[in-house]
Amino acid sequence: VLFEVGKARLAAEQGSAVEEQSKWQTVRVILLNPVILCTILGLLFQLCFGWLLVGEYPNRDLPHPLSDIVALFTAPFGMLALFLTGASLKSASVSFWPAALVTMKVVVCGYLSYAFADLFVVVCGYLSYAFADLFV
């Protein structure tokens, strides 16, 4: 999303496109992004056809044969996304700052996820021991 907004701003600054047309083109590209489009379609399905889902609230799913078909088609998505990301690279190069930032992101997100899980997850009716004194 931010990449498309940046491209539109850069095009507007260079004067290579009409500004109003560029805005609508950017909105169209963002809304037709598969991730955004499928998220919107999933929310619309939940609102319109939520009564078709089976199971209790946190674990609601499509009915049995349909959920199996969806699982069959979506199972290879993660592997294919990584493959296509690698295949679309024009030149593979590793520089220090991007590698350091990605490493720090992985480390910081991992520790923050653990800290929040330890803070907010209740196990057997008791808060986690590490943060229990904050709520006493």
Short mmCIF file of the C-alpha atoms (twelve columns), coordinates in Angstrom:
data_MODEL
# 
_entry.id   MODEL 
# 
loop_
_atom_site.group_PDB 
_atom_site.id 
_atom_site.type_symbol 
_atom_site.label_atom_id 
_atom_site.label_alt_id 
_atom_site.label_comp_id 
_atom_site.label_asym_id 
_atom_site.label_seq_id 
_atom_site.Cartn_x 
_atom_site.Cartn_y 
_atom_site.Cartn_z 
_atom_site.pdbx_PDB_model_num 
ATOM 1   C CA . VAL A 1   0.000   0.000   0.000   1 
ATOM 2   C CA . LEU A 2   2.688   2.460   0.993   1 
ATOM 3   C CA . PHE A 3   4.740   1.490   -2.048  1 
ATOM 4   C CA . GLU A 4   1.884   2.436   -4.378  1 
ATOM 5   C CA . VAL A 5   1.276   5.704   -2.514  1 
ATOM 6   C CA . GLY A 6   4.980   6.513   -2.791  1 
ATOM 7   C CA . LYS A 7   4.977   5.752   -6.510  1 
ATOM 8   C CA . ALA A 8   1.978   8.043   -7.018  1 
ATOM 9   C CA . ARG A 9   3.589   10.866  -5.051  1 
ATOM 10  C CA . LEU A 10  6.815   10.488  -6.990  1 
ATOM 11  C CA . ALA A 11  4.915   10.563  -10.300 1 
ATOM 12  C CA . ALA A 12  2.988   13.657  -9.188  1 
ATOM 13  C CA . GLU A 13  6.204   15.437  -8.172  1 
ATOM 14  C CA . GLN A 14  7.793   14.647  -11.520 1 
ATOM 15  C CA . GLY A 15  4.675   15.811  -13.325 1 
ATOM 16  C CA . SER A 16  4.478   12.689  -15.450 1 
ATOM 17  C CA . ALA A 17  0.769   12.071  -14.849 1 
ATOM 18  C CA . VAL A 18  -2.407  13.996  -14.274 1 
ATOM 19  C CA . GLU A 19  -2.856  14.255  -10.501 1 
ATOM 20  C CA . GLU A 20  -6.554  13.313  -10.300 1 
ATOM 21  C CA . GLN A 21  -6.119  10.329  -12.587 1 
ATOM 22  C CA . SER A 22  -3.063  9.279   -10.578 1 
ATOM 23  C CA . LYS A 23  -5.109  9.290   -7.350  1 
ATOM 24  C CA . TRP A 24  -7.813  7.051   -8.784  1 
ATOM 25  C CA . GLN A 25  -5.212  4.795   -10.388 1 
ATOM 26  C CA . THR A 26  -3.476  4.422   -7.002  1 
ATOM 27  C CA . VAL A 27  -6.754  3.608   -5.242  1 
ATOM 28  C CA . ARG A 28  -7.584  1.061   -7.952  1 
ATOM 29  C CA . VAL A 29  -4.183  -0.641  -7.690  1 
ATOM 30  C CA . ILE A 30  -4.411  -0.778  -3.892  1 
ATOM 31  C CA . LEU A 31  -7.946  -2.212  -3.907  1 
ATOM 32  C CA . LEU A 32  -7.023  -4.800  -6.542  1 
ATOM 33  C CA . ASN A 33  -4.021  -5.985  -4.519  1 
ATOM 34  C CA . PRO A 34  -4.797  -9.675  -3.824  1 
ATOM 35  C CA . VAL A 35  -4.175  -9.354  -0.078  1 
ATOM 36  C CA . ILE A 36  -6.433  -6.304  0.290   1 
ATOM 37  C CA . LEU A 37  -9.076  -7.690  -2.080  1 
ATOM 38  C CA . CYS A 38  -9.290  -11.074 -0.336  1 
ATOM 39  C CA . THR A 39  -9.435  -9.411  3.079   1 
ATOM 40  C CA . ILE A 40  -12.351 -7.252  1.953   1 
ATOM 41  C CA . LEU A 41  -14.078 -10.262 0.357   1 
ATOM 42  C CA . GLY A 42  -13.596 -12.276 3.555   1 
ATOM 43  C CA . LEU A 43  -15.128 -9.505  5.661   1 
ATOM 44  C CA . LEU A 44  -18.056 -9.187  3.258   1 
ATOM 45  C CA . PHE A 45  -18.588 -12.958 3.365   1 
ATOM 46  C CA . GLN A 46  -18.535 -12.856 7.169   1 
ATOM 47  C CA . LEU A 47  -21.121 -10.062 7.205   1 
ATOM 48  C CA . CYS A 48  -23.419 -11.490 4.530   1 
ATOM 49  C CA . PHE A 49  -23.031 -15.243 4.916   1 
ATOM 50  C CA . GLY A 50  -21.702 -15.627 8.455   1 
ATOM 51  C CA . TRP A 51  -24.581 -17.937 9.291   1 
ATOM 52  C CA . LEU A 52  -23.085 -20.543 6.904   1 
ATOM 53  C CA . LEU A 53  -19.978 -20.955 9.066   1 
ATOM 54  C CA . VAL A 54  -19.919 -23.893 11.483  1 
ATOM 55  C CA . GLY A 55  -18.295 -24.209 14.892  1 
ATOM 56  C CA . GLU A 56  -17.983 -21.996 17.932  1 
ATOM 57  C CA . TYR A 57  -16.895 -18.351 17.741  1 
ATOM 58  C CA . PRO A 58  -13.103 -18.435 17.729  1 
ATOM 59  C CA . ASN A 59  -12.904 -21.547 15.553  1 
ATOM 60  C CA . ARG A 60  -15.581 -20.885 12.951  1 
ATOM 61  C CA . ASP A 61  -14.950 -22.530 9.597   1 
ATOM 62  C CA . LEU A 62  -16.631 -23.308 6.315   1 
ATOM 63  C CA . PRO A 63  -18.713 -26.507 6.108   1 
ATOM 64  C CA . HIS A 64  -16.710 -29.729 5.779   1 
ATOM 65  C CA . PRO A 65  -16.409 -30.405 2.029   1 
ATOM 66  C CA . LEU A 66  -15.931 -26.729 1.172   1 
ATOM 67  C CA . SER A 67  -13.275 -26.202 3.863   1 
ATOM 68  C CA . ASP A 68  -11.353 -29.219 2.540   1 
ATOM 69  C CA . ILE A 69  -11.379 -27.772 -0.982  1 
ATOM 70  C CA . VAL A 70  -10.215 -24.358 0.268   1 
ATOM 71  C CA . ALA A 71  -7.441  -26.008 2.319   1 
ATOM 72  C CA . LEU A 72  -6.340  -28.002 -0.730  1 
ATOM 73  C CA . PHE A 73  -6.016  -24.893 -2.890  1 
ATOM 74  C CA . THR A 74  -4.403  -22.678 -0.235  1 
ATOM 75  C CA . ALA A 75  -1.897  -25.164 1.216   1 
ATOM 76  C CA . PRO A 76  0.959   -24.368 -1.231  1 
ATOM 77  C CA . PHE A 77  0.485   -20.582 -0.979  1 
ATOM 78  C CA . GLY A 78  3.279   -19.952 1.556   1 
ATOM 79  C CA . MET A 79  5.868   -21.928 -0.376  1 
ATOM 80  C CA . LEU A 80  4.854   -20.389 -3.703  1 
ATOM 81  C CA . ALA A 81  4.909   -16.855 -2.280  1 
ATOM 82  C CA . LEU A 82  8.502   -17.328 -1.114  1 
ATOM 83  C CA . PHE A 83  9.490   -18.926 -4.418  1 
ATOM 84  C CA . LEU A 84  7.937   -16.145 -6.508  1 
ATOM 85  C CA . THR A 85  9.491   -13.467 -4.314  1 
ATOM 86  C CA . GLY A 86  12.900  -14.999 -4.921  1 
ATOM 87  C CA . ALA A 87  12.216  -15.539 -8.608  1 
ATOM 88  C CA . SER A 88  11.224  -11.907 -9.109  1 
ATOM 89  C CA . LEU A 89  14.546  -10.551 -7.841  1 
ATOM 90  C CA . LYS A 90  16.529  -8.852  -10.547 1 
ATOM 91  C CA . SER A 91  19.813  -9.061  -8.708  1 
ATOM 92  C CA . ALA A 92  20.551  -10.623 -5.362  1 
ATOM 93  C CA . SER A 93  22.684  -8.406  -3.182  1 
ATOM 94  C CA . VAL A 94  23.095  -8.239  0.559   1 
ATOM 95  C CA . SER A 95  24.154  -5.029  2.224   1 
ATOM 96  C CA . PHE A 96  24.760  -4.377  5.879   1 
ATOM 97  C CA . TRP A 97  21.928  -2.042  6.907   1 
ATOM 98  C CA . PRO A 98  18.989  -3.925  5.389   1 
ATOM 99  C CA . ALA A 99  20.314  -7.199  6.832   1 
ATOM 100 C CA . ALA A 100 20.846  -5.600  10.253  1 
ATOM 101 C CA . LEU A 101 17.360  -4.063  10.247  1 
ATOM 102 C CA . VAL A 102 15.704  -7.336  9.262   1 
ATOM 103 C CA . THR A 103 17.649  -9.200  11.939  1 
ATOM 104 C CA . MET A 104 16.703  -6.643  14.580  1 
ATOM 105 C CA . LYS A 105 13.075  -6.796  13.487  1 
ATOM 106 C CA . VAL A 106 13.022  -10.563 13.872  1 
ATOM 107 C CA . VAL A 107 14.692  -10.424 17.278  1 
ATOM 108 C CA . VAL A 108 12.637  -7.515  18.620  1 
ATOM 109 C CA . CYS A 109 9.325   -8.901  17.316  1 
ATOM 110 C CA . GLY A 110 10.140  -12.302 18.794  1 
ATOM 111 C CA . TYR A 111 10.904  -10.918 22.240  1 
ATOM 112 C CA . LEU A 112 7.941   -8.534  22.186  1 
ATOM 113 C CA . SER A 113 5.599   -11.354 21.164  1 
ATOM 114 C CA . TYR A 114 6.898   -13.472 24.025  1 
ATOM 115 C CA . ALA A 115 6.575   -10.581 26.483  1 
ATOM 116 C CA . PHE A 116 3.001   -9.771  25.438  1 
ATOM 117 C CA . ALA A 117 2.016   -13.428 25.511  1 
ATOM 118 C CA . ASP A 118 3.549   -13.750 28.961  1 
ATOM 119 C CA . LEU A 119 1.779   -10.586 30.071  1 
ATOM 120 C CA . PHE A 120 -1.697  -11.237 28.753  1 
ATOM 121 C CA . VAL A 121 -2.127  -15.007 28.590  1 
ATOM 122 C CA . VAL A 122 -3.900  -16.526 31.567  1 
ATOM 123 C CA . VAL A 123 -2.862  -20.100 32.337  1 
ATOM 124 C CA . CYS A 124 -5.226  -22.139 34.536  1 
ATOM 125 C CA . GLY A 125 -6.818  -19.010 35.984  1 
ATOM 126 C CA . TYR A 126 -3.535  -17.401 37.039  1 
ATOM 127 C CA . LEU A 127 -1.566  -14.666 35.335  1 
ATOM 128 C CA . SER A 128 1.934   -15.422 34.182  1 
ATOM 129 C CA . TYR A 129 4.522   -15.417 36.958  1 
ATOM 130 C CA . ALA A 130 6.782   -12.864 35.281  1 
ATOM 131 C CA . PHE A 131 4.163   -10.106 35.316  1 
ATOM 132 C CA . ALA A 132 1.841   -11.254 38.110  1 
ATOM 133 C CA . ASP A 133 3.135   -8.564  40.513  1 
ATOM 134 C CA . LEU A 134 1.954   -5.821  38.127  1 
ATOM 135 C CA . PHE A 135 -1.694  -6.759  38.699  1 
ATOM 136 C CA . VAL A 136 -1.657  -7.548  42.437  1 
# 
